[in-house]
C-alpha cells in the first residue's frame, strides 16, 4: 500500500469551500488504496476526530499543527490571512521534517490553501512533490468598477500586497521550483506559475463536488414560471447587484421568480435594490439554508444567473450544473473555463463599461426561448457537472497523472 504525506492547512468533513476541498483529496486518495498522513491546522480537530471514530479509518492519520497560535492575526485588515498562514507554515514545516524522518512516503502533496499567494510546508523534501490545484491571481476588471464600488480599489490593493508578499516570502518560489507536478485551475494561475518555473503544469479545477452530487439528469419543462437562481455570499465581488439589475432588465410580461440564496454584509443593500426595481413580489431571499433545502431549490430552479465579478472557480457553478441547470455568467476568469458555450451563456467583459445587465437578461431569454434548446443546454450542463465529482477527478489524477 502506498503512503502519501498531505499538507492541508484546512480540511473538514461535510464542509464546502477550502475545508471541503481538502477533505475530498483525503477521501479520494483513500478510495484509491493509499495510506494518508495529513498535516493540518487544529481548527477542525473535533469534527475530524468524530468522523474518523465513527468511520474507523485506520489508514488516515492526522498531525495537527497549531491554528490557534496567533489566531488574532487573521483580523488584521488585508494582510491578516497571509500572516496567519505564514505562521502556520513555519510550524507545520517542523512537523513535516519530523514525519519524513520517521516514515517512508511515496510522495507529498499540498492541497490547501489552493492559492498561488501561499507556499507549502512540504517543499525541498527530496520526495516527489505535487502542488495544487492552484487558483487565485484575479484582478477586477475596470468595466465592472461601478458594481464593486470602493471594493474595486480594495481588491486592487489586496492584489498588489499579495504579489509583494509572495515575492518576499521565500517559500512561494521554493515550493513551485521544487515541484514535480503543479496543478493549475485556469489560465491566470498558469501564467503566474510560469513566472517562477517552467515545470510541467497540469490543468485541474480547484473546486469539485462530493458524492452526494452524483445523480440522474433532471428533465425540466419551461411551461410556466421560470425560476432564476443566484447563490453565494452577499459580498461585493460576487456581483449580486449586477444580477439584480439583469433580472430587472427582463421583459415586464415575463413570468419568473428570482431566488437569492445566501447571506452577507450586503443583504440589506440588496433588499433595498430589489425594492427600487419593484421586484419584491417576484423575489425570495432565503438566507443561508440547510443542504436539504438547497437541494429542493436546485431541483425547482431553471437556471443559475451568476455574473461574479472576481472569482477563480466558484463551487456553486459546478453544483448547479450537476443539477442540470444552465448557467448565465460573465465571460472572464474562472467562469470562462467552467462554463462551455454549450452549457450556458457567457457575456463578454469589455474594456469599457457596457450594458452587462441587458446582455445577461438577453442570455436568460436565449436559454429559455425554446424548449428543445433549453433541454440541450440543461443536458450539456449536467454532463459537465457530473464530471466535476472529486472521486472521478482524483481517480484520474492517481491513475493517469501521478
Steps between C-alpha positions, in 0.01 A plus 500: 500500500637843401530775758467872430567802720238767442527864604153650551487824694126453528292187457176382657231241422159621384621850418522701183766733361866444601428267796278283281752492216777395737285223645400379152866447411549287811197285420599472135846368582355251750248374244793432270682285757736749664595544863487869591702707744349848504660809651220748565404781734315416819196712416274202430643244743164413657322445168787296355540276805125439520483403131802270517369328814159439343650369174798309643768627261817312582689634199439870571736658753483867593782718632346821631711812489391815683223704345417687818853636536484873424144447376420868549735583215219397264312812609768733366359673188620374160817321617358309799421180311843492336679559830304233684566244226870583501519441875325166456733411213807546721358273768373243250840491329659371822238226528554399136874454557429278799256284305731456202776386736266248661292360210551402139280689255449441129439869442374817669205713388396848606125546447395811700522790496447467129635845428818607327547769765612240756783253520492148643673340798596196291750659258858373454437165669682301226172316449278532197291813559156586361343841561146601427264547340598867525269790423493866591670800346184663360475878465172692476427629151467877469175471309343336809620773733156646572373166630794456735485854635782582740587129509646547151791688655518264798530198270769673296695579817461140624630375165809721524567407862452129427748526215752678718463251786537211257816661366663546841375167637776254401273197540287600198779478243660207682172309502435550131858438389529175695173358366479204264133564415317831527124489455348832388135594482498754217704711258560775756650257750709333229647834388601591856662161566703529179665813642662277762556174317472316170389183681237275349162666551185289505154651473256410777223709654555593865135439585315171484190321620441235768326172424156627598499694170512176302149477356286440193415770249209721608254568218332840539227667298477870417122527506427745778700700754874507427692464825827693489762420765789695646702344784803621693635727770340842465824693467612744228719261299209255443307756295147469641432866417577431133285186519205700633542755220495216248179357647347849494587521130282199416175575310218623723267229372743216569376260768797432728605470862843594631655302785794655688670239719762611750583769750761767551573866578319625188171326581316820595639695204390217269148500648482875448610458138226240447250757634642770272419282200160394644599135492382412852210282383728309264795452738571270794796554731558164667806590707731209583320169465562135588626265233160327481332834433769589248441175311133588473586848367744353248233257380235771451730754331529529122836675473781660698566871447845562648704788353768496770735796472813331639522121527751226440273196487166552679363175640133593448548496125593131505233422759225646282632336184498163678130568562449551124479880521635715215708799609493865396822673604781732392763381254802553722722345767392162637151501349649534153649153535231342716205566271527378139286690250295184458397507868415866545545860389820696570473877457829652378683735738590814306781747557251776569176493691222337303137396543579184694158480663316512169732243343458264795123538472527417130701193594218379724247548222725315256517194725128480571377614157449150365426174691733294283782751536445515876511121522833491318654771720382310809633167376838647414521672839416171670772310315760761592384517861514125551862499385590730790456239772815489711497120492521494119759774487731348761471152351611643165782691671631193687480265202586728208699800628682411820 
